[in-house]
């Protein structure tokens, strides 16, 4: 049995901005960088590239953050933003398959987390935990595109 530590909230970059609800967080930051007259063109380009990298690398709802043994002690990564999904899988194989970053042929990061679980069908208990069968897990596991 393994426990998947899963990110379980929407990322601020994808949520409506508090300052500009017509924009998502990433778009609002892009607007601020573009409109910042104190930055040179080169600095704006650098800031926009950095923001794009951060956007690709962001954690999203359902992302598998970590694969743990069933008896592993809890750490500091379990605040309200996370859930545990327990599945009867072999630990080493699950960790090898599902705890990896997604990189292109040149080794450049595409996504910080390669796999995610579609959390819309997962019913969490009061402790933000759920146990899935292998069949349910296979139905809800996804690879990022």
ABEGO torsion letter per residue (X at the ends): XBBBBBBABBBAAABBBAABAABBAAAAAAAAAAABAABBAAAAAAAAAAAAAAAAABBBBGBBABBBBAABBBBAAABAABBBBBBBBBAAAAAAAABBBBBBAAGBBABABABBBBAAABBBBAAGBBBBBAAAAAAABBBBX
